[in-house]
Amino acid sequence: MEYQTKDELLSKAKEAEGKSFTELDKYNRLGNINAKGALGQVIEESFFEYTVNSEARPDFENLGVELKVTPFKRNKNQSLSAKERLVLNIINYIEEVNTTFDTSSFWKKNENLLLMFYEWQPNVDRQDFYIHKSILFQYPEEDLEVIKQDWKTIVEKIRNGKAHELSEGDTNYLGACTKGSNKSSLRSQPFSEIKAMQRAYSLKQSYMTSLVRKYVNQEELISFAKVEELKAKTLEEILTERFAPYIGLTDLEIANRIGIEYKNKSKAFVANIISALLGIKGTKLDKIAEFTKANIQFKTVRLEPTGKPKESMSFKNIDFQEWTSESWEDSYIRNLFFETRFLFVVFEYTETKEQNPNRKLFFKGIKLWNMPYSTIDNEIKQIWEEVNKLITEGLQISHVKRGKKIVETNNLPKSNFNGVAHIRPKGKDGTDKVMLPNGQSITKQCFWLNSTYVAEIVSN
């Protein structure tokens, strides 16, 4: 059936709300337990009654609407998140470099989306998932400006012969995700002899989470960037401008100027500075639209007079069961750095603690950063492989006396392993332990970026 208007199409889509995939599956698509993408195919074939295809044109071509069936999940704190990125169309490296945004394959196919959200639940058969919400989605004007910037970033990298170095961390809302069964899914690129992984345009998981929370859970986010600003500047340029007037001030002077309580040891203090300097004082960072949609996480860096942080940079404690059960491509640590952009808020001391126990902390500036593809696929992968190897073989764990304390030591990668990152404890004390997959007990461990590596990142 050909739908004559978008309203007619949406009305049909809403008939699926509240229905399970079993109810919608006329052709027993779900009988094949290995069929990938079967839930979307049920909607295409059984509900809308059109033939599954992978054409460059939108699914409902006469209306210019592309259909996407996409999952969300409920987190432990009962908040909702997208379960995955929304994969769009394959990027043809050879052809895409000859287009503009308006003539690109991305825009031709995905200008208008019919999104049908279903809730993914663990330990529930997929045929028992049901459609929660159907919407006709057009990109808000401010989002579209960021997406145009992202598209330009992706295509410029291809034009520079670096399609093989594309990373989702390069961009904010629109990503270039890998699309293929394995590393043999390679394609030619126009300005390099190096074969590049096949990739597709995708709306990042963080961007999809913002849509889930808005349309399924009716949550509102607050933007700090106006449409007119985004037409003239990138997100990074806008962020830099907002923070620039405060460079050289102490943290206390900044707090007094913007009228927030001074608690320099608190993570919340820096978060409050960020929201205030962005002009949305009191807003939690997970409610700032641009941060949520782009998966921007902030990290505070305090530099010593040497230009090096006193401490390395910590991330969440390691789940070794998860670490050793995942492939490298699906690993938490790889995806953390592939998909996250970090906003480093940098302060510096101009005196040592010995010179002045009451030394002041000065604001140096910010840096929006994502880890280079080469670092992820080399140094970070080396650490991931080494940890897997050591746990398989059995860690060397010993207890040595240092002063009056008994300290646990092990042979997990230390800061001199490859110069980028290491593994070391981060627990309440030596009794705060976790069980390894091989049955060994060890003090809780954390992934850290070396202080010397962080110093390199923020050096400019």
Residue pairs with C-beta under 8 A, 6 or more apart in sequence:
1 48
1 49
2 62
3 9
3 12
3 60
3 62
3 63
4 62
5 63
6 63
6 65
6 112
6 136
9 60
9 63
9 65
9 114
9 136
10 114
10 134
10 135
10 136
12 48
13 114
13 116
13 134
14 134
16 24
16 43
16 47
16 116
16 131
16 134
17 131
17 132
17 133
17 134
18 130
18 131
19 130
19 131
20 127
20 128
20 129
20 130
21 30
21 39
21 42
21 118
21 126
21 127
21 128
21 129
21 130
22 30
22 127
22 128
24 42
24 43
24 46
24 47
24 131
25 42
25 46
25 127
26 45
26 46
27 42
27 45
27 46
29 35
29 38
29 41
29 42
29 45
29 46
30 38
30 39
30 42
30 126
30 127
32 38
35 41
38 126
39 69
39 118
39 126
39 129
40 67
40 68
40 69
41 52
43 67
43 69
43 116
44 50
44 51
44 52
44 59
44 67
45 51
45 52
48 67
50 59
53 59
56 89
56 105
56 108
56 109
57 108
57 109
58 64
58 65
58 66
58 108
58 109
58 110
58 111
58 112
59 65
59 66
59 67
59 114
60 66
60 67
60 114
63 112
64 111
64 112
65 112
65 113
65 114
65 136
66 88
66 109
66 110
66 112
66 113
66 114
67 113
67 114
67 116
68 86
68 113
68 114
68 115
68 116
69 116
69 118
70 82
70 84
70 86
70 115
70 116
70 117
70 118
70 208
71 82
71 83
71 84
71 117
71 118
71 119
71 120
71 129
72 80
72 81
72 82
72 83
72 117
72 118
72 119
72 120
72 132
72 208
72 209
72 212
72 216
73 80
73 81
73 82
73 83
73 119
73 120
73 121
74 80
74 119
74 121
75 81
79 213
80 209
80 212
80 213
80 216
80 217
81 205
81 209
81 212
81 213
82 205
82 206
82 208
82 209
82 211
82 212
83 120
83 205
84 205
84 208
85 168
85 175
85 177
85 202
85 203
85 204
85 205
85 208
86 202
86 203
86 208
87 177
87 179
87 200
87 202
88 106
88 109
88 110
88 200
88 201
88 202
88 203
89 105
89 106
89 109
89 110
89 200
89 201
90 179
90 198
90 199
90 200
91 105
91 154
91 158
91 176
91 199
91 200
91 201
92 105
93 158
93 163
93 187
93 188
93 189
93 190
93 196
94 188
94 189
94 190
95 105
96 104
96 105
96 155
96 158
97 155
97 158
97 159
97 190
97 191
99 105
99 155
101 107
101 148
101 151
101 152
104 151
104 155
105 201
106 151
106 174
106 201
107 151
110 201
111 138
112 136
112 137
112 138
113 136
113 137
113 138
114 134
114 135
114 136
114 137
115 134
115 135
115 136
115 137
115 211
115 215
116 131
116 133
116 134
117 131
117 132
117 133
117 134
117 135
117 212
117 215
117 216
118 129
118 130
118 131
118 132
119 129
119 130
119 132
120 129
121 129
132 216
133 215
133 216
135 215
137 211
139 147
141 227
142 223
142 225
142 226
142 227
142 230
143 173
143 207
143 293
145 227
145 230
145 231
146 172
146 173
146 174
146 230
146 235
146 290
146 293
146 294
147 173
147 174
149 171
149 172
149 230
149 234
149 235
150 171
150 172
150 173
150 174
150 175
151 174
151 201
153 170
153 171
154 166
154 170
154 171
154 174
154 176
154 201
157 163
157 165
157 166
157 170
158 166
158 189
158 190
158 191
159 190
159 191
160 191
161 189
161 190
161 191
161 192
161 194
162 192
163 187
163 189
163 192
163 196
163 199
164 189
164 192
164 194
164 195
164 196
164 197
165 372
165 373
165 374
166 176
166 196
166 197
166 199
166 373
167 176
167 338
167 370
167 372
167 373
167 376
168 175
168 176
168 177
168 202
168 204
168 338
168 339
169 337
169 338
169 339
169 340
169 341
169 370
169 371
170 176
170 370
171 204
172 204
172 235
172 290
172 293
172 294
172 296
172 341
173 203
173 204
173 207
173 293
173 294
174 201
174 202
174 203
174 204
174 207
175 201
175 202
175 203
175 204
175 339
176 199
176 200
176 201
176 202
177 199
177 200
177 202
178 185
178 197
178 198
178 199
178 329
179 185
179 198
179 199
179 200
180 197
180 198
183 197
185 197
185 198
186 195
186 196
186 197
186 198
187 195
187 196
187 197
187 198
188 195
188 196
189 195
189 196
204 293
204 294
204 295
204 339
205 295
205 339
206 292
206 293
206 294
206 295
206 339
207 293
207 294
209 292
210 221
210 289
210 292
210 293
213 219
213 221
214 220
214 221
221 287
221 288
221 289
221 292
221 293
222 280
222 283
222 287
222 288
222 289
223 288
223 289
223 290
224 238
224 242
224 278
224 279
224 280
224 288
224 289
224 290
225 235
225 238
225 290
229 238
230 238
233 241
235 290
235 294
235 368
236 368
239 278
239 343
239 366
239 368
240 365
240 366
242 277
242 278
242 279
243 277
243 363
243 365
243 366
244 365
246 254
246 257
246 277
246 363
247 363
247 364
247 365
248 362
248 363
249 257
249 362
249 363
250 360
250 361
250 362
250 363
251 262
251 264
251 269
251 273
251 347
251 360
251 361
251 362
251 363
252 262
252 264
252 360
254 273
254 277
254 363
255 261
255 262
255 269
255 273
256 262
258 273
258 276
258 277
258 281
259 276
259 281
260 269
260 272
260 273
260 276
260 281
261 269
261 272
262 269
263 269
264 361
267 300
270 298
270 300
270 345
271 284
271 285
271 298
272 281
272 282
273 345
274 285
274 298
274 343
274 345
275 281
275 282
275 283
275 284
275 285
275 288
276 282
278 288
280 288
285 291
285 298
286 292
290 296
291 297
291 298
291 343
294 341
295 339
295 340
295 341
296 340
296 341
296 342
296 343
296 368
297 340
297 341
297 342
297 343
298 342
298 343
298 344
298 345
299 313
299 342
299 343
299 344
299 345
300 344
300 345
300 347
301 309
301 313
301 344
301 345
301 346
301 347
301 454
301 458
302 309
302 310
302 311
302 347
302 348
302 349
302 361
303 309
303 346
303 347
303 348
303 349
303 364
303 455
303 458
304 310
304 348
304 349
304 352
305 348
305 349
305 350
305 351
305 352
307 348
307 455
307 459
308 451
308 452
308 455
309 451
309 454
309 455
310 451
311 451
312 415
312 422
312 448
312 449
312 450
312 451
312 454
313 448
313 449
313 451
313 454
314 426
314 446
314 447
314 448
315 336
315 446
315 447
315 448
315 449
316 446
316 447
317 426
317 427
317 434
317 444
317 445
317 446
318 423
318 444
318 445
318 446
318 447
319 332
320 387
320 391
320 434
320 436
320 437
320 445
321 437
322 332
323 331
323 332
323 333
323 384
323 387
323 388
323 391
324 387
324 388
324 391
324 392
324 437
325 437
326 332
328 334
328 381
328 384
328 385
331 384
333 380
333 383
333 384
333 447
334 376
334 380
334 381
334 384
337 370
337 371
337 375
337 376
337 380
338 371
338 376
340 370
341 368
341 369
341 370
342 368
342 369
342 370
343 366
343 367
343 368
344 366
344 367
344 368
344 369
344 454
344 457
344 458
345 366
346 363
346 364
346 365
346 366
346 367
346 458
347 361
347 362
347 363
347 364
348 361
348 362
348 364
349 359
349 360
349 361
349 362
350 359
350 360
350 362
351 359
352 359
353 359
364 458
367 457
367 458
367 460
369 457
371 380
375 420
379 418
379 419
379 420
379 421
380 420
380 421
382 417
382 418
383 413
383 417
383 418
383 420
383 421
383 422
383 423
383 447
386 412
386 413
386 417
387 412
387 413
387 423
390 411
390 412
391 436
391 437
391 438
392 438
394 438
394 440
395 410
395 411
395 412
395 436
395 440
395 442
396 410
396 411
397 408
397 409
397 410
397 440
397 442
398 408
398 409
398 410
399 406
399 407
399 408
399 409
400 406
400 407
400 409
401 407
405 430
406 430
407 430
408 425
408 430
408 442
408 443
410 442
412 422
412 423
412 424
412 445
413 421
413 422
413 423
414 422
414 423
414 424
415 422
415 448
415 450
415 451
415 452
419 450
419 452
419 453
420 449
420 450
420 453
421 447
421 448
421 449
421 450
421 453
422 448
422 450
423 445
423 446
423 447
423 448
424 445
424 446
424 448
425 443
425 444
425 445
425 446
426 444
426 445
426 446
427 433
427 443
427 444
430 443
432 443
432 444
433 441
433 442
433 443
433 444
434 441
434 442
434 443
434 444
434 445
435 441
436 442
